[in-house]
Amino acid sequence: MNIDPVGFIPPGQDIAATAGLADAAGLGANGVARGDFASWIAREIGSVNEKIASADTQLQRLATGEVENLHQVMIGLEEAKVSFQLMVQVRNKLLEAYQDILRMQV
Amino acid sequence: MDLFAAFAISGSGMSVEKTRLDVTALNIANMHSTRAGSGQLYQPLTVISQAKAGSFATAFSQAQNAALGAQVAEVRATLAAPRLVYEPGHPDADAKGMVAYPGVNVVNEMVTMISATRAYEANVAALNAARIMATRALEIGGN
């Protein structure tokens, strides 16, 4: 009896292509860097900022009574919150690595 | 599928259930309406929902946010027969003194209301689970 292994990534899929990581990290299909980390982080921060601004707009529309669905506003707020937390975690990891390097003996 | 796909899917489910509740409230509100705007008697409405066209497998494998979730297909008038009540003094009574009320079944409407509320709660629970998963993932490597 043949049992398919249960995997998070469907079989036959390139992992990087599946998760869209190749583009996000500025890497080409062959792993050669196209952009750098600075431009990636700038883009990510821009997208987080966009989410927060969109949540802010939705809140304003809620206050002025233009919003039809309360839950869409709450979902927007939640998305902004999780995006921001992700950005903060990336920043924490980055600073941690930076400080590790600073403490390195030369 | 990005991190927020589950948010969007649950949100669409919530929209459908809210529409269901709105329509139920409309039916209950018009329980005793003997006239409607068009001159016809009010017909109780029912919400028909459907899955959005997107396929989960496609959305998952192609890393794109296809239109997943649920949506309201249509709000259709039911064929419930009007309820005839003998009220000779009523302005809308016919020649025999019968007044036609909309065929709103209050028990059915209450059951629809309860099930819509519970389904909405289930969508909120699914969304919260997705949120907790994301928050837990962000705790990886934390102290």
gemmi code that builds the backbone of each chain (N, CA, C; Angstrom):
import gemmi

chains = {
    "A": [
        ("MET", (0.848, -1.191, 0.000), (0.000, 0.000, 0.000), (0.884, 1.241, 0.000)),
        ("ASN", (0.571, 2.132, -0.894), (1.405, 3.320, -1.041), (0.723, 4.515, -0.394)),
        ("ILE", (1.365, 5.086, 0.588), (0.786, 6.248, 1.272), (1.610, 7.475, 0.920)),
        ("ASP", (0.924, 8.498, 0.430), (1.629, 9.733, 0.095), (2.097, 10.417, 1.374)),
        ("PRO", (3.307, 10.889, 1.381), (3.746, 11.636, 2.564), (2.970, 12.942, 2.679)),
        ("VAL", (2.668, 13.285, 3.898), (1.951, 14.539, 4.127), (2.977, 15.648, 4.232)),
        ("GLY", (2.912, 16.608, 3.357), (3.887, 17.693, 3.364), (3.202, 19.029, 3.294)),
        ("PHE", (3.868, 20.038, 3.731), (3.281, 21.376, 3.693), (3.348, 21.941, 2.287)),
        ("ILE", (4.378, 21.569, 1.553), (4.537, 22.038, 0.181), (4.087, 20.916, -0.746)),
        ("PRO", (3.205, 21.200, -1.691), (2.773, 20.146, -2.600), (3.957, 19.562, -3.349)),
        ("PRO", (3.938, 18.245, -3.613), (5.071, 17.635, -4.301), (5.236, 18.236, -5.688)),
        ("GLY", (6.469, 18.262, -6.143), (6.753, 18.770, -7.481), (6.783, 20.280, -7.540)),
        ("GLN", (6.735, 20.946, -6.386), (6.757, 22.400, -6.398), (8.123, 22.891, -5.941)),
        ("ASP", (8.621, 23.869, -6.641), (9.821, 24.540, -6.175), (9.457, 25.366, -4.955)),
        ("ILE", (10.154, 25.145, -3.853), (9.759, 25.794, -2.605), (9.800, 27.314, -2.733)),
        ("ALA", (10.873, 27.807, -3.308), (11.007, 29.261, -3.413), (9.903, 29.850, -4.273)),
        ("ALA", (9.589, 29.144, -5.378), (8.554, 29.658, -6.261), (7.200, 29.597, -5.568)),
        ("THR", (6.969, 28.530, -4.777), (5.682, 28.368, -4.100), (5.423, 29.515, -3.147)),
        ("ALA", (6.407, 29.820, -2.337), (6.180, 30.830, -1.321), (6.409, 32.237, -1.843)),
        ("GLY", (6.793, 32.369, -3.096), (7.064, 33.685, -3.630), (8.308, 34.289, -3.011)),
        ("LEU", (9.175, 33.409, -2.465), (10.358, 33.932, -1.779), (11.385, 34.470, -2.763)),
        ("ALA", (11.397, 33.871, -3.953), (12.422, 34.281, -4.909), (12.319, 35.773, -5.199)),
        ("ASP", (11.092, 36.219, -5.396), (10.914, 37.643, -5.685), (11.138, 38.483, -4.443)),
        ("ALA", (10.584, 37.987, -3.300), (10.625, 38.794, -2.084), (12.053, 39.064, -1.658)),
        ("ALA", (12.920, 38.059, -1.798), (14.279, 38.253, -1.351), (15.154, 38.852, -2.442)),
        ("GLY", (14.557, 39.167, -3.576), (15.336, 39.733, -4.651), (16.258, 38.717, -5.285)),
        ("LEU", (15.910, 37.433, -5.176), (16.749, 36.398, -5.750), (16.127, 35.923, -7.053)),
        ("GLY", (16.957, 35.668, -8.042), (16.476, 35.100, -9.280), (16.230, 33.622, -9.101)),
        ("ALA", (15.822, 32.967, -10.185), (15.525, 31.542, -10.100), (16.784, 30.751, -9.767)),
        ("ASN", (17.959, 31.255, -10.186), (19.201, 30.529, -9.917), (19.863, 30.996, -8.626)),
        ("GLY", (19.162, 31.811, -7.834), (19.683, 32.192, -6.534), (20.636, 33.364, -6.574)),
        ("VAL", (20.828, 33.976, -7.736), (21.727, 35.126, -7.811), (20.978, 36.369, -7.324)),
        ("ALA", (21.605, 37.150, -6.479), (20.944, 38.318, -5.913), (20.706, 39.373, -6.983)),
        ("ARG", (19.463, 39.828, -7.084), (19.157, 40.925, -8.008), (19.142, 42.240, -7.261)),
        ("GLY", (18.475, 42.224, -6.082), (18.449, 43.437, -5.293), (19.276, 43.214, -4.051)),
        ("ASP", (19.112, 44.059, -3.075), (19.815, 43.830, -1.828), (18.802, 43.834, -0.694)),
        ("PHE", (19.333, 43.562, 0.495), (18.446, 43.463, 1.650), (17.782, 44.798, 1.958)),
        ("ALA", (18.528, 45.880, 1.724), (17.979, 47.198, 2.051), (16.713, 47.485, 1.256)),
        ("SER", (16.763, 47.149, -0.053), (15.574, 47.433, -0.849), (14.426, 46.512, -0.449)),
        ("TRP", (14.764, 45.253, -0.059), (13.711, 44.341, 0.376), (13.034, 44.868, 1.634)),
        ("ILE", (13.842, 45.272, 2.612), (13.259, 45.716, 3.882), (12.480, 47.007, 3.670)),
        ("ALA", (12.982, 47.856, 2.761), (12.251, 49.095, 2.487), (10.876, 48.776, 1.903)),
        ("ARG", (10.856, 47.790, 1.008), (9.579, 47.413, 0.388), (8.619, 46.836, 1.427)),
        ("GLU", (9.173, 45.987, 2.315), (8.321, 45.375, 3.339), (7.762, 46.431, 4.289)),
        ("ILE", (8.637, 47.371, 4.688), (8.169, 48.419, 5.595), (7.112, 49.273, 4.898)),
        ("GLY", (7.320, 49.504, 3.612), (6.319, 50.250, 2.853), (4.976, 49.542, 2.850)),
        ("SER", (5.024, 48.201, 2.706), (3.762, 47.463, 2.668), (3.075, 47.474, 4.034)),
        ("VAL", (3.880, 47.395, 5.111), (3.297, 47.486, 6.460), (2.661, 48.854, 6.656)),
        ("ASN", (3.367, 49.871, 6.196), (2.846, 51.234, 6.327), (1.532, 51.384, 5.568)),
        ("GLU", (1.486, 50.743, 4.401), (0.266, 50.781, 3.587), (-0.914, 50.166, 4.343)),
        ("LYS", (-0.622, 49.020, 5.000), (-1.679, 48.315, 5.742), (-2.192, 49.180, 6.893)),
        ("ILE", (-1.242, 49.840, 7.585), (-1.641, 50.680, 8.716), (-2.461, 51.863, 8.213)),
        ("ALA", (-2.020, 52.445, 7.093), (-2.761, 53.588, 6.545), (-4.157, 53.160, 6.117)),
        ("SER", (-4.256, 51.951, 5.527), (-5.563, 51.462, 5.097), (-6.478, 51.223, 6.298)),
        ("ALA", (-5.894, 50.665, 7.397), (-6.685, 50.461, 8.611), (-7.161, 51.804, 9.160)),
        ("ASP", (-6.297, 52.802, 9.063), (-6.654, 54.136, 9.546), (-7.815, 54.712, 8.733)),
        ("THR", (-7.736, 54.547, 7.410), (-8.818, 55.035, 6.549), (-10.130, 54.339, 6.887)),
        ("GLN", (-10.028, 53.005, 7.107), (-11.248, 52.257, 7.429), (-11.857, 52.741, 8.739)),
        ("LEU", (-10.984, 53.048, 9.705), (-11.485, 53.554, 10.989), (-12.212, 54.872, 10.792)),
        ("GLN", (-11.621, 55.734, 9.939), (-12.274, 57.025, 9.681), (-13.632, 56.821, 9.040)),
        ("ARG", (-13.694, 55.857, 8.085), (-14.969, 55.602, 7.419), (-15.975, 55.014, 8.393)),
        ("LEU", (-15.474, 54.238, 9.361), (-16.377, 53.704, 10.389), (-16.949, 54.836, 11.230)),
        ("ALA", (-16.083, 55.791, 11.570), (-16.514, 56.894, 12.416), (-17.534, 57.761, 11.697)),
        ("THR", (-17.402, 57.876, 10.369), (-18.345, 58.712, 9.631), (-19.543, 57.916, 9.118)),
        ("GLY", (-19.594, 56.632, 9.491), (-20.773, 55.841, 9.156), (-20.845, 55.370, 7.723)),
        ("GLU", (-19.701, 55.322, 7.018), (-19.734, 54.871, 5.627), (-19.507, 53.377, 5.498)),
        ("VAL", (-19.077, 52.756, 6.599), (-18.692, 51.347, 6.517), (-19.920, 50.454, 6.640)),
        ("GLU", (-19.992, 49.441, 5.777), (-21.115, 48.514, 5.834), (-20.864, 47.419, 6.860)),
        ("ASN", (-19.632, 46.931, 6.888), (-19.351, 45.769, 7.715), (-18.310, 46.095, 8.762)),
        ("LEU", (-18.712, 45.891, 10.019), (-17.793, 46.130, 11.125), (-16.617, 45.173, 11.068)),
        ("HIS", (-16.889, 43.913, 10.661), (-15.821, 42.923, 10.735), (-14.706, 43.210, 9.737)),
        ("GLN", (-15.049, 43.878, 8.597), (-13.972, 44.205, 7.652), (-12.985, 45.176, 8.291)),
        ("VAL", (-13.506, 46.111, 9.079), (-12.623, 47.064, 9.760), (-11.732, 46.329, 10.756)),
        ("MET", (-12.346, 45.430, 11.535), (-11.577, 44.699, 12.538), (-10.517, 43.823, 11.869)),
        ("ILE", (-10.880, 43.191, 10.746), (-9.910, 42.343, 10.046), (-8.758, 43.200, 9.526)),
        ("GLY", (-9.095, 44.380, 9.005), (-8.046, 45.295, 8.526), (-7.104, 45.685, 9.655)),
        ("LEU", (-7.680, 45.989, 10.823), (-6.855, 46.352, 11.981), (-5.947, 45.196, 12.380)),
        ("GLU", (-6.537, 43.993, 12.365), (-5.772, 42.814, 12.773), (-4.623, 42.553, 11.802)),
        ("GLU", (-4.905, 42.720, 10.495), (-3.851, 42.533, 9.490), (-2.720, 43.519, 9.731)),
        ("ALA", (-3.091, 44.768, 9.993), (-2.072, 45.786, 10.235), (-1.244, 45.424, 11.452)),
        ("LYS", (-1.925, 44.917, 12.480), (-1.231, 44.586, 13.717), (-0.228, 43.451, 13.504)),
        ("VAL", (-0.687, 42.385, 12.832), (0.206, 41.239, 12.616), (1.368, 41.639, 11.710)),
        ("SER", (1.084, 42.443, 10.671), (2.167, 42.896, 9.783), (3.203, 43.688, 10.571)),
        ("PHE", (2.704, 44.553, 11.442), (3.624, 45.379, 12.223), (4.457, 44.513, 13.154)),
        ("GLN", (3.799, 43.521, 13.790), (4.557, 42.637, 14.680), (5.628, 41.877, 13.919)),
        ("LEU", (5.277, 41.447, 12.696), (6.275, 40.749, 11.872), (7.467, 41.654, 11.593)),
        ("MET", (7.174, 42.926, 11.261), (8.252, 43.863, 10.965), (9.120, 44.080, 12.203)),
        ("VAL", (8.480, 44.200, 13.361), (9.243, 44.411, 14.601), (10.134, 43.211, 14.880)),
        ("GLN", (9.613, 42.000, 14.628), (10.418, 40.805, 14.871), (11.624, 40.763, 13.936)),
        ("VAL", (11.402, 41.122, 12.663), (12.522, 41.152, 11.717), (13.576, 42.146, 12.195)),
        ("ARG", (13.112, 43.293, 12.645), (14.033, 44.325, 13.149), (14.790, 43.819, 14.379)),
        ("ASN", (14.086, 43.119, 15.286), (14.752, 42.595, 16.481), (15.847, 41.604, 16.113)),
        ("LYS", (15.516, 40.699, 15.181), (16.499, 39.694, 14.759), (17.707, 40.380, 14.141)),
        ("LEU", (17.435, 41.400, 13.343), (18.500, 42.124, 12.653), (19.434, 42.785, 13.657)),
        ("LEU", (18.842, 43.481, 14.649), (19.655, 44.183, 15.641), (20.438, 43.205, 16.483)),
        ("GLU", (19.800, 42.060, 16.780), (20.468, 41.030, 17.565), (21.740, 40.570, 16.854)),
        ("ALA", (21.599, 40.287, 15.553), (22.747, 39.836, 14.770), (23.812, 40.918, 14.714)),
        ("TYR", (23.367, 42.154, 14.541), (24.300, 43.285, 14.464), (25.092, 43.412, 15.754)),
        ("GLN", (24.401, 43.290, 16.891), (25.090, 43.425, 18.183), (26.020, 42.251, 18.438)),
        ("ASP", (25.630, 41.073, 17.966), (26.528, 39.932, 18.075), (27.827, 40.217, 17.346)),
        ("ILE", (27.696, 40.808, 16.166), (28.913, 41.102, 15.389), (29.747, 42.175, 16.089)),
        ("LEU", (29.058, 43.167, 16.688), (29.778, 44.241, 17.377), (30.576, 43.691, 18.554)),
        ("ARG", (30.023, 42.669, 19.231), (30.689, 42.108, 20.399), (31.813, 41.146, 20.035)),
        ("MET", (31.988, 40.911, 18.742), (32.964, 39.934, 18.312), (34.391, 40.399, 18.610)),
        ("GLN", (35.226, 39.472, 19.086), (36.621, 39.813, 19.370), (37.380, 39.978, 18.087)),
        ("VAL", (38.199, 41.026, 18.032), (39.044, 41.159, 16.829), (40.518, 41.060, 17.219)),
    ],
    "B": [
        ("MET", (-0.719, 31.876, -1.540), (-1.552, 32.284, -0.408), (-0.679, 32.978, 0.618)),
        ("ASP", (-1.022, 34.123, 0.964), (-0.210, 34.815, 1.954), (-0.800, 34.613, 3.344)),
        ("LEU", (-0.196, 35.299, 4.280), (-0.581, 35.159, 5.683), (-2.042, 35.501, 5.914)),
        ("PHE", (-2.562, 36.406, 5.110), (-3.889, 36.934, 5.404), (-4.988, 36.297, 4.579)),
        ("ALA", (-4.659, 35.194, 3.881), (-5.696, 34.530, 3.086), (-6.826, 34.050, 3.982)),
        ("ALA", (-6.460, 33.460, 5.140), (-7.489, 32.960, 6.052), (-8.353, 34.113, 6.555)),
        ("PHE", (-7.750, 35.288, 6.743), (-8.513, 36.451, 7.186), (-9.580, 36.812, 6.155)),
        ("ALA", (-9.150, 36.850, 4.886), (-10.088, 37.230, 3.829), (-11.202, 36.196, 3.676)),
        ("ILE", (-10.822, 34.908, 3.780), (-11.833, 33.858, 3.623), (-12.856, 33.947, 4.748)),
        ("SER", (-12.378, 34.059, 5.985), (-13.309, 34.154, 7.106), (-14.152, 35.421, 6.998)),
        ("GLY", (-13.542, 36.495, 6.519), (-14.291, 37.743, 6.350), (-15.433, 37.597, 5.364)),
        ("SER", (-15.180, 36.862, 4.266), (-16.261, 36.669, 3.299), (-17.388, 35.860, 3.919)),
        ("GLY", (-17.017, 34.851, 4.739), (-18.050, 34.067, 5.424), (-18.871, 34.934, 6.363)),
        ("MET", (-18.193, 35.840, 7.064), (-18.909, 36.732, 7.979), (-19.868, 37.630, 7.212)),
        ("SER", (-19.431, 38.108, 6.035), (-20.318, 38.975, 5.242), (-21.590, 38.226, 4.849)),
        ("VAL", (-21.414, 36.952, 4.444), (-22.582, 36.169, 4.040), (-23.539, 36.003, 5.214)),
        ("GLU", (-22.992, 35.656, 6.384), (-23.872, 35.415, 7.533), (-24.542, 36.702, 7.997)),
        ("LYS", (-23.840, 37.826, 7.832), (-24.453, 39.102, 8.207), (-25.616, 39.412, 7.268)),
        ("THR", (-25.423, 39.121, 5.972), (-26.525, 39.318, 5.023), (-27.716, 38.457, 5.410)),
        ("ARG", (-27.425, 37.209, 5.810), (-28.506, 36.303, 6.226), (-29.285, 36.902, 7.393)),
        ("LEU", (-28.534, 37.448, 8.341), (-29.185, 38.038, 9.513), (-29.996, 39.270, 9.112)),
        ("ASP", (-29.441, 40.094, 8.211), (-30.156, 41.286, 7.742), (-31.484, 40.891, 7.114)),
        ("VAL", (-31.440, 39.861, 6.264), (-32.652, 39.437, 5.556), (-33.670, 38.877, 6.541)),
        ("THR", (-33.185, 38.124, 7.538), (-34.097, 37.595, 8.558), (-34.763, 38.733, 9.317)),
        ("ALA", (-33.963, 39.736, 9.662), (-34.530, 40.888, 10.372), (-35.575, 41.579, 9.518)),
        ("LEU", (-35.307, 41.650, 8.195), (-36.270, 42.280, 7.282), (-37.576, 41.492, 7.251)),
        ("ASN", (-37.452, 40.165, 7.203), (-38.652, 39.323, 7.193), (-39.470, 39.519, 8.463)),
        ("ILE", (-38.770, 39.533, 9.613), (-39.493, 39.675, 10.880), (-40.129, 41.054, 10.966)),
        ("ALA", (-39.408, 42.060, 10.474), (-39.940, 43.421, 10.542), (-41.203, 43.566, 9.703)),
        ("ASN", (-41.273, 42.791, 8.616), (-42.426, 42.915, 7.721), (-43.485, 41.850, 7.982)),
        ("MET", (-43.403, 41.249, 9.156), (-44.327, 40.159, 9.476), (-45.783, 40.608, 9.353)),
        ("HIS", (-46.070, 41.852, 9.728), (-47.449, 42.326, 9.745), (-47.705, 43.396, 8.696)),
        ("SER", (-46.809, 43.465, 7.677), (-47.022, 44.471, 6.629), (-48.073, 43.972, 5.653)),
        ("THR", (-49.142, 44.722, 5.529), (-50.179, 44.299, 4.590), (-49.978, 44.958, 3.230)),
        ("ARG", (-49.053, 45.895, 3.151), (-48.762, 46.520, 1.862), (-47.250, 46.568, 1.679)),
        ("ALA", (-46.813, 46.509, 0.436), (-45.400, 46.741, 0.140), (-45.336, 47.877, -0.862)),
        ("GLY", (-44.148, 48.385, -1.104), (-43.995, 49.557, -1.956), (-44.573, 49.361, -3.343)),
        ("SER", (-44.443, 48.155, -3.881), (-44.855, 47.937, -5.261), (-46.344, 47.643, -5.388)),
        ("GLY", (-47.080, 47.670, -4.262), (-48.500, 47.330, -4.338), (-48.749, 45.864, -4.108)),
        ("GLN", (-47.690, 45.021, -4.313), (-47.801, 43.596, -4.023), (-47.631, 43.381, -2.517)),
        ("LEU", (-48.047, 42.208, -2.082), (-47.808, 41.852, -0.696), (-46.336, 41.496, -0.524)),
        ("TYR", (-45.773, 41.820, 0.637), (-44.358, 41.509, 0.889), (-44.148, 40.000, 0.844)),
        ("GLN", (-43.117, 39.586, 0.110), (-42.765, 38.165, 0.057), (-41.542, 37.928, 0.940)),
        ("PRO", (-41.602, 36.949, 1.858), (-40.413, 36.670, 2.672), (-39.217, 36.334, 1.777)),
        ("LEU", (-38.037, 36.806, 2.182), (-36.823, 36.599, 1.381), (-35.946, 35.533, 2.012)),
        ("THR", (-35.119, 34.926, 1.191), (-34.134, 33.977, 1.702), (-32.809, 34.209, 0.967)),
        ("VAL", (-31.712, 34.006, 1.682), (-30.384, 34.230, 1.109), (-29.834, 32.911, 0.592)),
        ("ILE", (-29.347, 32.926, -0.638), (-28.685, 31.747, -1.200), (-27.214, 32.097, -1.370)),
        ("SER", (-26.356, 31.341, -0.689), (-24.924, 31.633, -0.762), (-24.228, 30.560, -1.573)),
        ("GLN", (-23.061, 30.931, -2.076), (-22.295, 29.975, -2.882), (-20.814, 30.187, -2.610)),
        ("ALA", (-20.021, 29.174, -2.959), (-18.571, 29.304, -2.823), (-18.063, 30.165, -3.970)),
        ("LYS", (-17.027, 30.962, -3.689), (-16.434, 31.760, -4.762), (-15.720, 30.846, -5.745)),
        ("ALA", (-15.474, 31.369, -6.934), (-15.030, 30.519, -8.039), (-13.645, 29.920, -7.842)),
        ("GLY", (-12.802, 30.563, -7.051), (-11.417, 30.129, -6.944), (-11.268, 28.720, -6.399)),
        ("SER", (-10.227, 28.027, -6.840), (-9.953, 26.689, -6.319), (-8.831, 26.785, -5.297)),
        ("PHE", (-8.998, 26.083, -4.182), (-8.004, 26.169, -3.107), (-6.666, 25.644, -3.586)),
        ("ALA", (-6.693, 24.532, -4.348), (-5.436, 23.926, -4.805), (-4.659, 24.909, -5.678)),
        ("THR", (-5.360, 25.594, -6.590), (-4.697, 26.562, -7.465), (-4.105, 27.698, -6.648)),
        ("ALA", (-4.900, 28.212, -5.711), (-4.439, 29.339, -4.915), (-3.227, 28.948, -4.096)),
        ("PHE", (-3.219, 27.701, -3.609), (-2.124, 27.260, -2.754), (-0.857, 27.048, -3.568)),
        ("SER", (-0.981, 26.378, -4.714), (0.226, 25.998, -5.451), (0.807, 27.175, -6.218)),
        ("GLN", (-0.033, 28.133, -6.606), (0.489, 29.240, -7.405), (0.807, 30.470, -6.574)),
        ("ALA", (0.704, 30.331, -5.252), (1.066, 31.417, -4.352), (0.354, 32.719, -4.701)),
        ("GLN", (-0.885, 32.596, -5.043), (-1.627, 33.825, -5.346), (-2.951, 33.804, -4.594)),
        ("ASN", (-3.491, 34.953, -4.387), (-4.743, 35.050, -3.666), (-5.896, 35.039, -4.646)),
        ("ALA", (-6.296, 33.833, -5.017), (-7.476, 33.743, -5.857), (-8.681, 34.132, -5.012)),
        ("ALA", (-9.791, 34.328, -5.690), (-10.998, 34.725, -4.974), (-11.546, 33.511, -4.226)),
        ("LEU", (-11.050, 33.291, -3.031), (-11.547, 32.186, -2.215), (-12.552, 32.719, -1.223)),
        ("GLY", (-13.441, 31.834, -0.798), (-14.393, 32.225, 0.228), (-15.816, 31.982, -0.203)),
        ("ALA", (-16.733, 32.601, 0.505), (-18.149, 32.450, 0.215), (-18.718, 33.793, -0.210)),
        ("GLN", (-19.819, 33.746, -0.926), (-20.474, 34.997, -1.310), (-21.974, 34.752, -1.451)),
        ("VAL", (-22.701, 35.847, -1.418), (-24.151, 35.732, -1.569), (-24.455, 35.576, -3.056)),
        ("ALA", (-25.090, 34.469, -3.403), (-25.445, 34.251, -4.808), (-26.651, 35.100, -5.171)),
        ("GLU", (-27.688, 35.012, -4.375), (-28.845, 35.869, -4.621), (-29.717, 35.915, -3.375)),
        ("VAL", (-30.523, 36.946, -3.302), (-31.534, 37.048, -2.258), (-32.868, 36.848, -2.958)),
        ("ARG", (-33.457, 35.716, -2.704), (-34.636, 35.334, -3.481), (-35.884, 35.375, -2.612)),
        ("ALA", (-37.007, 35.742, -3.228), (-38.283, 35.715, -2.513), (-38.770, 34.279, -2.429)),
        ("THR", (-39.216, 33.877, -1.244), (-39.754, 32.521, -1.113), (-41.180, 32.510, -1.642)),
        ("LEU", (-41.682, 31.326, -1.873), (-43.027, 31.187, -2.448), (-44.065, 30.955, -1.360)),
        ("ALA", (-43.741, 31.410, -0.136), (-44.678, 31.176, 0.965), (-46.023, 31.849, 0.669)),
        ("ALA", (-47.087, 31.088, 0.843), (-48.426, 31.637, 0.604), (-48.772, 32.647, 1.689)),
        ("PRO", (-49.515, 33.694, 1.331), (-49.870, 34.679, 2.358), (-50.777, 34.078, 3.429)),
        ("ARG", (-50.685, 34.653, 4.590), (-51.493, 34.192, 5.724), (-52.774, 35.041, 5.711)),
        ("LEU", (-53.936, 34.386, 5.613), (-55.209, 35.113, 5.534), (-55.857, 35.159, 6.915)),
        ("VAL", (-56.184, 36.374, 7.330), (-56.796, 36.557, 8.644), (-58.115, 37.303, 8.444)),
        ("TYR", (-59.131, 36.870, 9.158), (-60.444, 37.510, 9.019), (-60.486, 38.760, 9.886)),
        ("GLU", (-60.399, 39.931, 9.237), (-60.470, 41.214, 9.962), (-61.302, 42.169, 9.125)),
        ("PRO", (-62.598, 42.120, 9.259), (-63.470, 42.893, 8.351), (-63.235, 44.402, 8.432)),
        ("GLY", (-62.798, 44.908, 9.602), (-62.640, 46.354, 9.736), (-61.335, 46.880, 9.178)),
        ("HIS", (-60.465, 45.998, 8.766), (-59.132, 46.412, 8.328), (-59.213, 47.119, 6.973)),
        ("PRO", (-58.491, 48.214, 6.777), (-58.559, 48.947, 5.490), (-58.131, 48.092, 4.300)),
        ("ASP", (-57.263, 47.095, 4.521), (-56.785, 46.276, 3.420), (-57.561, 44.971, 3.285)),
        ("ALA", (-58.688, 44.868, 3.975), (-59.467, 43.633, 3.873), (-60.125, 43.539, 2.501)),
        ("ASP", (-60.269, 42.298, 1.993), (-60.924, 42.122, 0.693), (-62.442, 42.036, 0.897)),
        ("ALA", (-63.167, 41.668, -0.159), (-64.632, 41.677, -0.112), (-65.161, 40.745, 0.965)),
        ("LYS", (-64.414, 39.655, 1.232), (-64.881, 38.696, 2.238), (-64.389, 39.047, 3.633)),
        ("GLY", (-63.692, 40.192, 3.778), (-63.186, 40.584, 5.088), (-61.878, 39.927, 5.464)),
        ("MET", (-61.196, 39.314, 4.475), (-59.931, 38.641, 4.773), (-58.766, 39.586, 4.485)),
        ("VAL", (-57.817, 39.648, 5.405), (-56.604, 40.449, 5.211), (-55.439, 39.485, 4.964)),
        ("ALA", (-54.641, 39.764, 3.913), (-53.498, 38.915, 3.596), (-52.251, 39.468, 4.274)),
        ("TYR", (-51.670, 38.648, 5.120), (-50.385, 38.992, 5.744), (-49.282, 38.183, 5.064)),
        ("PRO", (-48.038, 38.690, 5.035), (-46.947, 37.912, 4.410), (-46.771, 36.573, 5.120)),
        ("GLY", (-46.417, 35.563, 4.353), (-46.250, 34.223, 4.925), (-44.926, 34.055, 5.637)),
        ("VAL", (-44.646, 34.953, 6.601), (-43.398, 34.858, 7.357), (-43.581, 33.843, 8.469)),
        ("ASN", (-42.744, 32.820, 8.471), (-42.789, 31.820, 9.530), (-41.803, 32.239, 10.621)),
        ("VAL", (-42.352, 32.716, 11.738), (-41.492, 33.304, 12.764), (-40.531, 32.265, 13.332)),
        ("VAL", (-41.014, 31.032, 13.487), (-40.139, 29.992, 14.049), (-38.959, 29.753, 13.119)),
        ("ASN", (-39.245, 29.639, 11.811), (-38.157, 29.463, 10.846), (-37.184, 30.625, 10.900)),
        ("GLU", (-37.729, 31.838, 10.992), (-36.862, 33.018, 11.005), (-35.967, 33.010, 12.238)),
        ("MET", (-36.521, 32.611, 13.378), (-35.699, 32.564, 14.593), (-34.588, 31.532, 14.455)),
        ("VAL", (-34.927, 30.369, 13.872), (-33.901, 29.327, 13.688), (-32.815, 29.833, 12.741)),
        ("THR", (-33.225, 30.506, 11.650), (-32.242, 31.065, 10.710), (-31.343, 32.069, 11.425)),
        ("MET", (-31.971, 32.880, 12.297), (-31.206, 33.904, 13.009), (-30.164, 33.261, 13.910)),
        ("ILE", (-30.592, 32.220, 14.641), (-29.650, 31.550, 15.557), (-28.525, 30.903, 14.762)),
        ("SER", (-28.878, 30.220, 13.668), (-27.830, 29.519, 12.923), (-26.891, 30.514, 12.262)),
        ("ALA", (-27.415, 31.662, 11.795), (-26.533, 32.683, 11.208), (-25.593, 33.235, 12.261)),
        ("THR", (-26.120, 33.476, 13.467), (-25.264, 33.996, 14.543), (-24.158, 33.009, 14.882)),
        ("ARG", (-24.529, 31.731, 14.987), (-23.525, 30.711, 15.329), (-22.492, 30.570, 14.213)),
        ("ALA", (-22.950, 30.636, 12.954), (-22.011, 30.513, 11.838), (-21.057, 31.705, 11.824)),
        ("TYR", (-21.586, 32.877, 12.142), (-20.722, 34.074, 12.224), (-19.657, 33.862, 13.295)),
        ("GLU", (-20.100, 33.335, 14.451), (-19.142, 33.076, 15.532), (-18.084, 32.073, 15.105)),
        ("ALA", (-18.515, 31.061, 14.332), (-17.548, 30.066, 13.865), (-16.511, 30.715, 12.964)),
        ("ASN", (-16.951, 31.654, 12.117), (-16.005, 32.361, 11.250), (-15.026, 33.184, 12.079)),
        ("VAL", (-15.553, 33.822, 13.134), (-14.669, 34.602, 14.008), (-13.659, 33.686, 14.676)),
        ("ALA", (-14.122, 32.494, 15.079), (-13.207, 31.548, 15.727), (-12.115, 31.119, 14.769)),
        ("ALA", (-12.476, 30.861, 13.505), (-11.471, 30.457, 12.519), (-10.464, 31.580, 12.307)),
        ("LEU", (-10.976, 32.813, 12.241), (-10.074, 33.951, 12.039), (-9.133, 34.117, 13.226)),
        ("ASN", (-9.691, 33.939, 14.433), (-8.844, 34.068, 15.616), (-7.783, 32.982, 15.637)),
        ("ALA", (-8.154, 31.771, 15.189), (-7.157, 30.696, 15.140), (-6.024, 31.074, 14.202)),
        ("ALA", (-6.367, 31.650, 13.044), (-5.329, 32.073, 12.094), (-4.457, 33.163, 12.711)),
        ("ARG", (-5.099, 34.073, 13.433), (-4.343, 35.164, 14.061), (-3.396, 34.617, 15.134)),
        ("ILE", (-3.921, 33.662, 15.938), (-3.084, 33.095, 17.000), (-1.909, 32.340, 16.382)),
        ("MET", (-2.168, 31.627, 15.270), (-1.084, 30.922, 14.588), (0.003, 31.901, 14.164)),
        ("ALA", (-0.412, 33.024, 13.553), (0.567, 34.007, 13.083), (1.346, 34.571, 14.265)),
        ("THR", (0.633, 34.876, 15.370), (1.316, 35.437, 16.536), (2.299, 34.434, 17.128)),
        ("ARG", (1.862, 33.160, 17.183), (2.760, 32.115, 17.709), (3.986, 31.974, 16.822)),
        ("ALA", (3.782, 32.069, 15.495), (4.925, 31.941, 14.579), (5.920, 33.063, 14.826)),
        ("LEU", (5.404, 34.239, 15.168), (6.308, 35.365, 15.427), (7.073, 35.188, 16.726)),
        ("GLU", (6.599, 34.237, 17.563), (7.303, 34.009, 18.829), (8.472, 33.049, 18.657)),
        ("ILE", (8.634, 32.490, 17.452), (9.736, 31.551, 17.223), (11.059, 32.260, 17.453)),
        ("GLY", (11.907, 31.651, 18.245), (13.222, 32.236, 18.490), (13.204, 33.335, 19.530)),
        ("GLY", (12.034, 33.636, 20.059), (11.973, 34.674, 21.083), (12.465, 34.121, 22.415)),
        ("ASN", (12.713, 35.006, 23.357), (13.208, 34.487, 24.620), (12.059, 34.326, 25.604)),
    ],
}
model = gemmi.Model(1)
for chain_id, residues in chains.items():
    chain = gemmi.Chain(chain_id)
    for i, (resn, *xyz) in enumerate(residues, 1):
        res = gemmi.Residue()
        res.name, res.seqid = resn, gemmi.SeqId(i, " ")
        for name, pos in zip(("N", "CA", "C"), xyz):
            atom = gemmi.Atom()
            atom.name, atom.element = name, gemmi.Element(name[0])
            atom.pos, atom.b_iso = gemmi.Position(*pos), 0.0
            res.add_atom(atom)
        chain.add_residue(res)
    model.add_chain(chain)
structure = gemmi.Structure()
structure.add_model(model)
structure.setup_entities()
